[in-house]
Amino acid sequence: MSCDRTLMIELVPAGCHARRDESWFRLRAGVNRWHGSSKWIQRAAEEDIMSPVNDPVTLLKSAYARWSESKGQDVQCWMDLLAEDATLTSLSAGSAELAFTAPRGTRNEILGYLEGLRAEWEMLAHDMKDFVAQGDQVVVIGHVAWRNKATGKVASTRKVDLWRFSHGRAVAFEEFYDTARAHAAATPDPR
């Protein structure tokens, strides 16, 4: 397997203040060679922690592609990604117009969010194109459009998702979007 990523690990024994250039070791993902003599590095290589399969951006790109291709019907793409104790927060935070957006604290509760979204909205577009990663966090930026099934109105908005990963699983998700547009689309016109 070929991988162009390099994981830099700073190993400084407790109480030691080694200069940075003396304490860096290199581990190439997917390669069973490493520089340095640390059992931690050997364990990391054996666990393949930087495997492209476990890379959060790779996991998210695949899940977003499945979600978009299914027009919001394939919830399994998200369930496969989530840790059991994953959390979800949405900018609407369970408002009357978007009750399904209430904060969620487990994988099963997040399934309830997805079921509520699918029950009340029809996906028209879901183009999440930009992925910015640092450490265990990923920011995903794009544009979405959903039609409210009860009102027929469309909410089209820029969207930003914040993800945090641990051990190859998503443990936290926050979504940001134009709540005024979403609320307006979910609110019936006065008669």
NUTI-261054 format. One record per residue: residue in one letter; z, y, x of N, C-alpha, C, O in turn; residue number from 0. Coordinates in Angstrom, 3 decimals, padded with zeros to 6 digits. Layout:
N
{atom 'A' {Z Y X} {Z Y X} {Z Y X} {Z Y X} NUM}
...
//
This chain:
191
{atom 'M' {000.000 -001.156 000.851} {000.000 000.000 000.000} {000.000 001.223 000.900} {000.667 001.238 001.935} 0}
{atom 'S' {-000.734 002.230 000.516} {-000.799 003.459 001.285} {-000.092 004.564 000.521} {-000.245 004.693 -000.694} 1}
{atom 'C' {000.682 005.357 001.244} {001.390 006.451 000.609} {001.462 007.607 001.587} {001.804 007.410 002.753} 2}
{atom 'D' {001.149 008.798 001.133} {001.132 009.937 002.020} {002.425 010.744 001.961} {002.494 011.824 002.547} 3}
{atom 'R' {003.432 010.258 001.280} {004.686 010.982 001.169} {005.633 010.537 002.282} {005.615 009.382 002.707} 4}
{atom 'T' {006.431 011.443 002.729} {007.450 011.148 003.714} {008.773 011.637 003.171} {008.888 012.792 002.759} 5}
{atom 'L' {009.765 010.782 003.165} {011.098 011.133 002.720} {011.896 011.520 003.951} {012.015 010.734 004.891} 6}
{atom 'M' {012.437 012.715 003.950} {013.261 013.155 005.063} {014.713 012.993 004.639} {015.127 013.513 003.602} 7}
{atom 'I' {015.476 012.279 005.434} {016.864 011.999 005.117} {017.718 012.579 006.231} {017.502 012.264 007.401} 8}
{atom 'E' {018.679 013.414 005.889} {019.579 013.958 006.896} {020.815 013.086 006.929} {021.530 012.965 005.934} 9}
{atom 'L' {021.063 012.485 008.064} {022.228 011.628 008.237} {023.171 012.303 009.219} {022.873 012.404 010.409} 10}
{atom 'V' {024.290 012.756 008.723} {025.286 013.389 009.584} {026.601 012.702 009.299} {027.117 012.793 008.185} 11}
{atom 'P' {027.162 012.005 010.298} {028.437 011.324 010.078} {029.520 012.310 009.658} {029.473 013.485 010.022} 12}
{atom 'A' {030.489 011.832 008.897} {031.579 012.689 008.436} {032.241 013.364 009.626} {032.531 012.714 010.630} 13}
{atom 'G' {032.479 014.657 009.518} {033.136 015.410 010.566} {032.218 015.815 011.704} {032.664 016.483 012.637} 14}
{atom 'C' {030.966 015.437 011.657} {030.028 015.760 012.719} {029.145 016.912 012.271} {028.709 016.955 011.120} 15}
{atom 'H' {028.888 017.823 013.153} {028.024 018.953 012.839} {026.841 018.946 013.791} {026.630 019.901 014.537} 16}
{atom 'A' {026.077 017.876 013.764} {024.931 017.729 014.647} {023.870 018.763 014.307} {023.734 019.181 013.157} 17}
{atom 'R' {023.133 019.163 015.312} {022.019 020.072 015.051} {020.996 019.360 014.183} {020.842 018.142 014.267} 18}
{atom 'R' {020.305 020.114 013.357} {019.349 019.559 012.400} {018.304 018.670 013.085} {017.980 017.604 012.562} 19}
{atom 'D' {017.773 019.078 014.234} {016.712 018.297 014.862} {017.210 016.972 015.419} {016.405 016.087 015.706} 20}
{atom 'E' {018.520 016.818 015.579} {019.076 015.562 016.077} {019.447 014.608 014.952} {019.743 013.441 015.208} 21}
{atom 'S' {019.436 015.085 013.707} {019.985 014.270 012.628} {018.967 013.882 011.560} {019.347 013.367 010.508} 22}
{atom 'W' {017.701 014.118 011.808} {016.690 013.774 010.814} {016.030 012.458 011.175} {015.718 012.196 012.337} 23}
{atom 'F' {015.827 011.647 010.174} {015.152 010.378 010.330} {013.992 010.351 009.362} {014.024 011.038 008.341} 24}
{atom 'R' {012.992 009.588 009.655} {011.807 009.562 008.810} {011.640 008.161 008.221} {011.780 007.158 008.920} 25}
{atom 'L' {011.342 008.115 006.943} {011.082 006.856 006.247} {009.774 007.028 005.504} {009.663 007.915 004.656} 26}
{atom 'R' {008.810 006.231 005.788} {007.540 006.310 005.075} {007.588 005.324 003.911} {007.829 004.131 004.100} 27}
{atom 'A' {007.358 005.834 002.724} {007.405 004.994 001.528} {006.323 003.929 001.592} {005.189 004.205 001.982} 28}
{atom 'G' {006.679 002.729 001.212} {005.715 001.646 001.173} {005.469 001.010 002.529} {004.640 000.106 002.632} 29}
{atom 'V' {006.153 001.447 003.564} {005.979 000.889 004.907} {007.334 000.369 005.354} {008.350 001.039 005.167} 30}
{atom 'N' {007.358 -000.809 005.939} {008.621 -001.412 006.331} {009.046 -001.037 007.747} {009.723 -001.820 008.412} 31}
{atom 'R' {008.660 000.142 008.214} {009.110 000.654 009.496} {009.792 001.983 009.278} {009.376 002.760 008.418} 32}
{atom 'W' {010.810 002.252 010.027} {011.484 003.522 009.954} {011.987 003.884 011.336} {012.129 003.028 012.209} 33}
{atom 'H' {012.252 005.158 011.518} {012.771 005.654 012.780} {014.245 005.940 012.580} {014.630 006.523 011.567} 34}
{atom 'G' {015.071 005.543 013.527} {016.511 005.713 013.404} {017.145 004.350 013.279} {016.450 003.343 013.142} 35}
{atom 'S' {018.428 004.315 013.324} {019.102 003.017 013.313} {020.185 002.996 012.251} {021.336 002.674 012.545} 36}
{atom 'S' {019.844 003.323 011.068} {020.835 003.383 010.008} {020.608 002.271 008.992} {019.480 002.019 008.567} 37}
{atom 'K' {021.687 001.619 008.613} {021.584 000.600 007.570} {021.175 001.230 006.245} {020.504 000.593 005.433} 38}
{atom 'W' {021.587 002.509 006.020} {021.188 003.190 004.788} {019.674 003.304 004.716} {019.091 003.089 003.654} 39}
{atom 'I' {019.030 003.638 005.823} {017.576 003.758 005.825} {016.954 002.397 005.551} {015.974 002.299 004.814} 40}
{atom 'Q' {017.519 001.341 006.142} {016.984 000.006 005.894} {017.111 -000.341 004.420} {016.176 -000.874 003.823} 41}
{atom 'R' {018.280 -000.039 003.821} {018.478 -000.338 002.405} {017.502 000.471 001.554} {016.932 -000.062 000.603} 42}
{atom 'A' {017.301 001.745 001.879} {016.371 002.580 001.121} {014.966 002.018 001.195} {014.251 002.007 000.194} 43}
{atom 'A' {014.556 001.546 002.379} {013.215 000.980 002.526} {013.093 -000.304 001.718} {012.073 -000.543 001.071} 44}
{atom 'E' {014.127 -001.121 001.758} {014.081 -002.380 001.011} {014.045 -002.135 -000.490} {013.384 -002.872 -001.222} 45}
{atom 'E' {014.750 -001.103 -000.957} {014.744 -000.781 -002.381} {013.495 -000.014 -002.779} {013.227 000.175 -003.965} 46}
{atom 'D' {012.724 000.431 -001.779} {011.465 001.144 -002.027} {011.687 002.334 -002.956} {010.981 002.503 -003.950} 47}
{atom 'I' {012.691 003.164 -002.609} {013.065 004.258 -003.497} {011.972 005.297 -003.670} {011.979 006.031 -004.658} 48}
{atom 'M' {011.045 005.379 -002.750} {009.975 006.364 -002.880} {008.664 005.729 -003.314} {007.594 006.310 -003.131} 49}
{atom 'S' {008.748 004.560 -003.878} {007.557 003.878 -004.351} {006.796 004.772 -005.318} {007.407 005.410 -006.175} 50}
{atom 'P' {005.461 004.830 -005.195} {004.693 005.617 -006.157} {004.964 005.211 -007.601} {004.797 006.022 -008.512} 51}
{atom 'V' {005.378 003.965 -007.821} {005.679 003.491 -009.170} {006.917 004.197 -009.716} {006.987 004.471 -010.914} 52}
{atom 'N' {007.905 004.498 -008.850} {009.151 005.133 -009.275} {009.141 006.645 -009.127} {010.123 007.297 -009.481} 53}
{atom 'D' {008.084 007.210 -008.625} {007.981 008.646 -008.432} {008.020 009.331 -009.794} {007.195 009.022 -010.653} 54}
{atom 'P' {008.963 010.260 -010.015} {009.072 010.910 -011.330} {007.779 011.569 -011.810} {007.464 011.495 -012.998} 55}
{atom 'V' {007.033 012.206 -010.925} {005.795 012.859 -011.361} {004.784 011.821 -011.838} {004.120 012.022 -012.855} 56}
{atom 'T' {004.665 010.721 -011.114} {003.756 009.645 -011.519} {004.167 009.083 -012.875} {003.324 008.872 -013.746} 57}
{atom 'L' {005.471 008.839 -013.051} {005.969 008.317 -014.322} {005.677 009.293 -015.466} {005.235 008.887 -016.541} 58}
{atom 'L' {005.927 010.571 -015.226} {005.716 011.568 -016.275} {004.242 011.760 -016.604} {003.884 011.873 -017.776} 59}
{atom 'K' {003.385 011.798 -015.596} {001.949 011.953 -015.875} {001.445 010.812 -016.748} {000.654 011.031 -017.666} 60}
{atom 'S' {001.896 009.610 -016.467} {001.496 008.461 -017.275} {002.024 008.581 -018.707} {001.286 008.338 -019.662} 61}
{atom 'A' {003.289 008.953 -018.858} {003.879 009.072 -020.199} {003.200 010.188 -021.004} {002.883 009.997 -022.178} 62}
{atom 'Y' {002.979 011.338 -020.386} {002.308 012.434 -021.100} {000.882 012.047 -021.501} {000.422 012.407 -022.584} 63}
{atom 'A' {000.189 011.319 -020.634} {-001.173 010.880 -020.965} {-001.150 009.951 -022.176} {-001.961 010.104 -023.090} 64}
{atom 'R' {-000.225 008.986 -022.190} {-000.112 008.064 -023.328} {000.236 008.814 -024.611} {-000.335 008.543 -025.667} 65}
{atom 'W' {001.167 009.752 -024.518} {001.605 010.536 -025.672} {000.444 011.336 -026.253} {000.249 011.372 -027.468} 66}
{atom 'S' {-000.318 011.972 -025.380} {-001.454 012.780 -025.817} {-002.564 011.916 -026.408} {-003.113 012.237 -027.462} 67}
{atom 'E' {-002.893 010.815 -025.725} {-003.961 009.920 -026.204} {-003.620 009.318 -027.564} {-004.511 009.086 -028.381} 68}
{atom 'S' {-002.335 009.063 -027.812} {-001.920 008.465 -029.083} {-001.679 009.512 -030.164} {-001.296 009.179 -031.286} 69}
{atom 'K' {-001.908 010.783 -029.822} {-001.651 011.896 -030.749} {-000.212 011.875 -031.262} {000.050 012.136 -032.436} 70}
{atom 'G' {000.723 011.554 -030.344} {002.133 011.587 -030.680} {002.654 010.377 -031.421} {003.744 010.431 -031.991} 71}
{atom 'Q' {001.910 009.291 -031.430} {002.349 008.097 -032.149} {003.023 007.049 -031.248} {003.792 006.222 -031.737} 72}
{atom 'D' {002.745 007.077 -029.953} {003.290 006.091 -029.011} {004.619 006.573 -028.442} {004.648 007.165 -027.363} 73}
{atom 'V' {005.713 006.330 -029.150} {007.025 006.745 -028.654} {007.511 005.857 -027.515} {008.409 006.238 -026.765} 74}
{atom 'Q' {006.924 004.685 -027.386} {007.359 003.763 -026.336} {007.129 004.353 -024.940} {007.843 004.005 -023.999} 75}
{atom 'C' {006.140 005.242 -024.798} {005.896 005.868 -023.494} {007.122 006.644 -023.030} {007.374 006.729 -021.828} 76}
{atom 'W' {007.889 007.211 -023.956} {009.120 007.932 -023.601} {010.298 006.980 -023.488} {011.139 007.131 -022.601} 77}
{atom 'M' {010.363 006.005 -024.377} {011.503 005.073 -024.345} {011.537 004.287 -023.035} {012.613 003.996 -022.512} 78}
{atom 'D' {010.366 003.944 -022.507} {010.295 003.213 -021.238} {010.817 004.036 -020.070} {011.213 003.477 -019.047} 79}
{atom 'L' {010.821 005.344 -020.208} {011.181 006.271 -019.146} {012.670 006.614 -019.124} {013.206 006.989 -018.080} 80}
{atom 'L' {013.336 006.489 -020.264} {014.688 007.011 -020.438} {015.789 006.055 -020.010} {015.702 004.846 -020.229} 81}
{atom 'A' {016.828 006.615 -019.395} {018.058 005.877 -019.129} {018.806 005.731 -020.459} {018.554 006.489 -021.396} 82}
{atom 'E' {019.710 004.775 -020.544} {020.465 004.552 -021.788} {021.273 005.784 -022.192} {021.414 006.066 -023.382} 83}
{atom 'D' {021.804 006.518 -021.213} {022.637 007.680 -021.513} {021.886 009.002 -021.343} {022.491 010.037 -021.063} 84}
{atom 'A' {020.577 008.958 -021.512} {019.756 010.167 -021.374} {020.132 011.198 -022.437} {020.563 010.852 -023.537} 85}
{atom 'T' {019.960 012.470 -022.083} {020.234 013.554 -023.021} {018.953 014.326 -023.304} {018.038 014.365 -022.482} 86}
{atom 'L' {018.904 014.936 -024.477} {017.780 015.771 -024.876} {018.325 017.040 -025.498} {019.207 016.997 -026.356} 87}
{atom 'T' {017.792 018.170 -025.060} {018.080 019.435 -025.725} {016.754 020.135 -025.982} {015.847 020.123 -025.150} 88}
{atom 'S' {016.670 020.741 -027.152} {015.471 021.441 -027.580} {015.862 022.874 -027.912} {016.972 023.119 -028.383} 89}
{atom 'L' {014.985 023.799 -027.676} {015.282 025.210 -027.894} {015.678 025.493 -029.346} {016.481 026.393 -029.592} 90}
{atom 'S' {015.144 024.762 -030.292} {015.496 024.980 -031.703} {016.876 024.447 -032.056} {017.458 024.852 -033.062} 91}
{atom 'A' {017.400 023.551 -031.245} {018.782 023.064 -031.348} {019.220 022.662 -032.759} {020.340 022.964 -033.172} 92}
{atom 'G' {018.344 021.985 -033.491} {018.715 021.475 -034.801} {018.726 022.508 -035.907} {019.424 022.334 -036.906} 93}
{atom 'S' {017.962 023.588 -035.750} {017.893 024.623 -036.791} {017.426 024.008 -038.107} {016.861 022.915 -038.122} 94}
{atom 'A' {017.665 024.714 -039.208} {017.316 024.192 -040.538} {015.849 023.801 -040.636} {015.516 022.790 -041.254} 95}
{atom 'E' {014.959 024.602 -040.026} {013.524 024.324 -040.102} {013.118 023.119 -039.251} {012.115 022.460 -039.525} 96}
{atom 'L' {013.906 022.846 -038.225} {013.584 021.764 -037.279} {014.842 020.929 -037.001} {015.299 020.834 -035.862} 97}
{atom 'A' {015.381 020.336 -038.047} {016.655 019.610 -037.935} {016.595 018.473 -036.916} {017.608 018.156 -036.292} 98}
{atom 'F' {015.440 017.861 -036.738} {015.323 016.741 -035.797} {015.534 017.169 -034.348} {015.700 016.314 -033.478} 99}
{atom 'T' {015.533 018.486 -034.067} {015.695 018.981 -032.696} {017.153 019.103 -032.268} {017.438 019.668 -031.213} 100}
{atom 'A' {018.069 018.589 -033.059} {019.488 018.629 -032.684} {019.676 017.937 -031.330} {018.945 017.001 -031.008} 101}
{atom 'P' {020.651 018.390 -030.539} {020.895 017.766 -029.235} {021.154 016.262 -029.378} {021.773 015.816 -030.343} 102}
{atom 'R' {020.676 015.505 -028.413} {020.819 014.043 -028.421} {021.489 013.595 -027.127} {021.265 014.185 -026.070} 103}
{atom 'G' {022.312 012.549 -027.210} {023.079 012.115 -026.046} {022.855 010.702 -025.584} {023.503 010.250 -024.641} 104}
{atom 'T' {021.933 009.979 -026.239} {021.626 008.613 -025.805} {020.137 008.344 -026.026} {019.438 009.081 -026.721} 105}
{atom 'R' {019.697 007.280 -025.419} {018.298 006.860 -025.573} {017.969 006.611 -027.048} {016.919 007.043 -027.525} 106}
{atom 'N' {018.844 005.927 -027.766} {018.599 005.644 -029.184} {018.584 006.916 -030.027} {017.815 007.010 -030.983} 107}
{atom 'E' {019.423 007.894 -029.687} {019.406 009.161 -030.414} {018.103 009.919 -030.151} {017.576 010.586 -031.042} 108}
{atom 'I' {017.591 009.813 -028.933} {016.315 010.462 -028.613} {015.189 009.826 -029.415} {014.245 010.515 -029.804} 109}
{atom 'L' {015.273 008.524 -029.669} {014.302 007.868 -030.543} {014.319 008.533 -031.919} {013.265 008.707 -032.531} 110}
{atom 'G' {015.500 008.905 -032.409} {015.605 009.617 -033.689} {014.891 010.959 -033.658} {014.264 011.360 -034.638} 111}
{atom 'Y' {014.988 011.645 -032.539} {014.253 012.910 -032.379} {012.750 012.658 -032.487} {012.047 013.361 -033.213} 112}
{atom 'L' {012.265 011.650 -031.762} {010.826 011.345 -031.771} {010.350 010.920 -033.158} {009.261 011.301 -033.587} 113}
{atom 'E' {011.166 010.129 -033.859} {010.796 009.714 -035.212} {010.753 010.916 -036.160} {009.868 011.000 -037.011} 114}
{atom 'G' {011.703 011.846 -036.017} {011.699 013.054 -036.836} {010.481 013.919 -036.555} {009.861 014.450 -037.476} 115}
{atom 'L' {010.146 014.056 -035.292} {008.953 014.822 -034.910} {007.703 014.210 -035.533} {006.887 014.919 -036.122} 116}
{atom 'R' {007.554 012.899 -035.402} {006.362 012.230 -035.962} {006.334 012.301 -037.483} {005.261 012.398 -038.077} 117}
{atom 'A' {007.481 012.254 -038.109} {007.531 012.288 -039.581} {007.146 013.656 -040.129} {006.530 013.742 -041.191} 118}
{atom 'E' {007.503 014.736 -039.412} {007.309 016.081 -039.932} {006.090 016.816 -039.374} {005.636 017.798 -039.962} 119}
{atom 'W' {005.560 016.347 -038.244} {004.487 017.076 -037.563} {003.352 016.155 -037.163} {003.558 014.969 -036.905} 120}
{atom 'E' {002.155 016.713 -037.113} {000.960 016.006 -036.646} {000.474 016.692 -035.368} {000.226 017.897 -035.356} 121}
{atom 'M' {000.343 015.916 -034.301} {-000.109 016.489 -033.032} {-001.590 016.833 -033.103} {-002.415 016.007 -033.495} 122}
{atom 'L' {-001.913 018.056 -032.721} {-003.304 018.484 -032.614} {-003.736 018.552 -031.150} {-004.869 018.206 -030.814} 123}
{atom 'A' {-002.839 018.994 -030.294} {-003.126 019.086 -028.861} {-001.824 018.978 -028.095} {-000.783 019.460 -028.542} 124}
{atom 'H' {-001.892 018.347 -026.947} {-000.717 018.215 -026.086} {-001.214 018.149 -024.657} {-001.411 017.067 -024.103} 125}
{atom 'D' {-001.414 019.314 -024.066} {-002.003 019.407 -022.730} {-000.957 019.888 -021.732} {-000.817 021.089 -021.499} 126}
{atom 'M' {-000.239 018.964 -021.157} {000.767 019.287 -020.148} {000.123 019.018 -018.789} {-000.036 017.868 -018.382} 127}
{atom 'K' {-000.237 020.080 -018.106} {-001.094 019.969 -016.914} {-000.382 020.190 -015.584} {-000.770 019.599 -014.577} 128}
{atom 'D' {000.644 021.024 -015.560} {001.267 021.384 -014.289} {002.600 020.667 -014.125} {003.460 020.730 -015.003} 129}
{atom 'F' {002.765 019.986 -012.997} {003.969 019.234 -012.681} {004.525 019.763 -011.367} {003.858 019.705 -010.334} 130}
{atom 'V' {005.748 020.279 -011.412} {006.392 020.833 -010.226} {007.685 020.054 -010.000} {008.566 020.034 -010.858} 131}
{atom 'A' {007.788 019.416 -008.840} {008.944 018.565 -008.557} {009.729 019.076 -007.362} {009.168 019.561 -006.379} 132}
{atom 'Q' {011.033 018.953 -007.476} {011.920 019.212 -006.360} {013.104 018.285 -006.513} {013.841 018.354 -007.496} 133}
{atom 'G' {013.278 017.425 -005.540} {014.371 016.463 -005.616} {014.226 015.568 -006.826} {013.175 014.961 -007.034} 134}
{atom 'D' {015.277 015.484 -007.625} {015.271 014.615 -008.807} {014.836 015.350 -010.072} {014.953 014.809 -011.172} 135}
{atom 'Q' {014.334 016.579 -009.928} {013.946 017.370 -011.089} {012.445 017.626 -011.113} {011.808 017.791 -010.073} 136}
{atom 'V' {011.897 017.656 -012.324} {010.476 017.934 -012.518} {010.342 018.939 -013.659} {010.958 018.788 -014.714} 137}
{atom 'V' {009.530 019.961 -013.430} {009.189 020.931 -014.468} {007.742 020.653 -014.859} {006.869 020.543 -013.998} 138}
{atom 'V' {007.493 020.539 -016.158} {006.145 020.266 -016.658} {005.750 021.435 -017.565} {006.486 021.806 -018.479} 139}
{atom 'I' {004.574 022.007 -017.292} {004.129 023.206 -018.007} {002.782 022.928 -018.667} {001.895 022.323 -018.064} 140}
{atom 'G' {002.644 023.372 -019.897} {001.375 023.166 -020.583} {001.305 023.911 -021.902} {001.970 024.926 -022.108} 141}
{atom 'H' {000.484 023.379 -022.781} {000.252 023.990 -024.090} {000.211 022.876 -025.128} {-000.355 021.810 -024.881} 142}
{atom 'V' {000.811 023.125 -026.288} {000.812 022.144 -027.367} {000.445 022.819 -028.686} {000.610 024.028 -028.848} 143}
{atom 'A' {-000.047 022.029 -029.610} {-000.315 022.500 -030.974} {000.021 021.349 -031.927} {-000.451 020.224 -031.763} 144}
{atom 'W' {000.851 021.666 -032.928} {001.264 020.692 -033.927} {001.093 021.304 -035.318} {001.314 022.499 -035.511} 145}
{atom 'R' {000.697 020.471 -036.283} {000.578 020.905 -037.678} {001.763 020.330 -038.462} {002.032 019.130 -038.420} 146}
{atom 'N' {002.456 021.211 -039.172} {003.557 020.758 -039.999} {002.983 020.039 -041.218} {002.130 020.591 -041.913} 147}
{atom 'K' {003.430 018.838 -041.480} {002.872 018.025 -042.567} {003.211 018.591 -043.943} {002.424 018.431 -044.876} 148}
{atom 'A' {004.353 019.243 -044.091} {004.746 019.773 -045.399} {004.023 021.072 -045.735} {003.656 021.287 -046.890} 149}
{atom 'T' {003.810 021.947 -044.744} {003.223 023.265 -045.017} {001.745 023.350 -044.660} {001.029 024.216 -045.164} 150}
{atom 'G' {001.294 022.466 -043.801} {-000.081 022.520 -043.320} {-000.302 023.587 -042.258} {-001.418 023.735 -041.759} 151}
{atom 'K' {000.734 024.330 -041.904} {000.627 025.393 -040.895} {000.691 024.809 -039.484} {001.286 023.757 -039.247} 152}
{atom 'V' {000.056 025.531 -038.555} {-000.021 025.075 -037.162} {000.860 025.951 -036.270} {000.859 027.178 -036.373} 153}
{atom 'A' {001.597 025.296 -035.411} {002.348 025.980 -034.345} {001.642 025.661 -033.040} {001.630 024.510 -032.604} 154}
{atom 'S' {001.057 026.666 -032.418} {000.376 026.522 -031.140} {001.154 027.351 -030.127} {001.322 028.555 -030.318} 155}
{atom 'T' {001.628 026.733 -029.062} {002.525 027.421 -028.143} {002.463 026.853 -026.728} {002.140 025.684 -026.513} 156}
{atom 'R' {002.776 027.700 -025.800} {002.997 027.243 -024.438} {004.289 026.445 -024.447} {005.186 026.726 -025.241} 157}
{atom 'K' {004.392 025.442 -023.562} {005.575 024.579 -023.554} {005.992 024.310 -022.121} {005.152 024.123 -021.241} 158}
{atom 'V' {007.291 024.292 -021.899} {007.859 023.949 -020.598} {008.909 022.872 -020.822} {009.816 023.037 -021.637} 159}
{atom 'D' {008.782 021.778 -020.099} {009.748 020.684 -020.168} {010.448 020.560 -018.828} {009.810 020.614 -017.777} 160}
{atom 'L' {011.764 020.393 -018.870} {012.557 020.171 -017.668} {013.110 018.751 -017.708} {013.733 018.343 -018.688} 161}
{atom 'W' {012.877 018.016 -016.647} {013.320 016.628 -016.552} {014.226 016.463 -015.340} {014.021 017.104 -014.309} 162}
{atom 'R' {015.227 015.600 -015.469} {016.049 015.196 -014.336} {016.077 013.673 -014.305} {016.268 013.021 -015.331} 163}
{atom 'F' {015.881 013.116 -013.108} {015.807 011.669 -012.922} {016.936 011.161 -012.045} {017.464 011.885 -011.200} 164}
{atom 'S' {017.293 009.916 -012.258} {018.238 009.214 -011.406} {017.828 007.750 -011.385} {017.670 007.127 -012.435} 165}
{atom 'H' {017.656 007.205 -010.194} {017.294 005.797 -010.013} {016.049 005.413 -010.811} {016.004 004.335 -011.404} 166}
{atom 'G' {015.036 006.289 -010.832} {013.771 005.987 -011.476} {013.761 006.134 -012.990} {012.776 005.778 -013.637} 167}
{atom 'R' {014.844 006.653 -013.565} {014.935 006.834 -015.021} {015.237 008.297 -015.347} {015.946 008.975 -014.604} 168}
{atom 'A' {014.694 008.768 -016.458} {014.996 010.118 -016.918} {016.392 010.135 -017.516} {016.704 009.338 -018.400} 169}
{atom 'V' {017.229 011.042 -017.035} {018.599 011.142 -017.534} {018.827 012.424 -018.329} {019.812 012.536 -019.058} 170}
{atom 'A' {017.917 013.394 -018.191} {018.055 014.631 -018.957} {016.674 015.226 -019.214} {015.802 015.218 -018.345} 171}
{atom 'F' {016.499 015.744 -020.432} {015.254 016.376 -020.850} {015.592 017.631 -021.641} {016.411 017.585 -022.559} 172}
{atom 'E' {014.968 018.749 -021.293} {015.087 019.991 -022.054} {013.683 020.494 -022.333} {012.817 020.447 -021.460} 173}
{atom 'E' {013.453 020.980 -023.560} {012.140 021.520 -023.887} {012.256 022.961 -024.356} {013.182 023.337 -025.073} 174}
{atom 'F' {011.266 023.765 -023.918} {011.202 025.175 -024.258} {009.822 025.479 -024.837} {008.807 025.050 -024.289} 175}
{atom 'Y' {009.789 026.215 -025.939} {008.545 026.555 -026.627} {008.815 027.763 -027.491} {009.957 028.210 -027.595} 176}
{atom 'D' {007.795 028.290 -028.106} {007.927 029.462 -028.961} {008.549 029.017 -030.289} {007.856 028.530 -031.182} 177}
{atom 'T' {009.845 029.193 -030.397} {010.549 028.741 -031.603} {010.137 029.549 -032.837} {010.147 029.024 -033.950} 178}
{atom 'A' {009.777 030.821 -032.647} {009.362 031.638 -033.797} {008.106 031.041 -034.433} {007.999 030.973 -035.657} 179}
{atom 'R' {007.165 030.613 -033.605} {005.945 029.991 -034.145} {006.256 028.659 -034.817} {005.725 028.362 -035.887} 180}
{atom 'A' {007.119 027.855 -034.190} {007.475 026.557 -034.772} {008.194 026.747 -036.102} {007.891 026.053 -037.073} 181}
{atom 'H' {009.140 027.676 -036.157} {009.871 027.932 -037.397} {008.939 028.466 -038.479} {009.039 028.064 -039.638} 182}
{atom 'A' {008.032 029.369 -038.107} {007.085 029.927 -039.092} {006.183 028.826 -039.659} {005.891 028.813 -040.855} 183}
{atom 'A' {005.748 027.918 -038.808} {004.879 026.825 -039.279} {005.642 025.855 -040.177} {005.046 025.236 -041.059} 184}
{atom 'A' {006.947 025.713 -039.968} {007.747 024.787 -040.772} {008.261 025.422 -042.060} {008.810 024.724 -042.912} 185}
{atom 'T' {008.094 026.723 -042.214} {008.617 027.424 -043.386} {007.510 027.605 -044.423} {006.476 028.202 -044.123} 186}
{atom 'P' {007.716 027.095 -045.645} {006.708 027.283 -046.691} {006.506 028.759 -047.017} {007.435 029.560 -046.915} 187}
{atom 'D' {005.295 029.106 -047.405} {005.013 030.480 -047.824} {005.757 030.776 -049.108} {005.931 029.889 -049.943} 188}
{atom 'P' {006.207 032.034 -049.279} {006.876 032.386 -050.560} {005.872 032.305 -051.708} {004.683 032.560 -051.515} 189}
{atom 'R' {006.337 031.959 -052.869} {005.443 031.809 -054.028} {005.452 033.025 -054.867} {004.760 033.078 -055.884} 190}
//
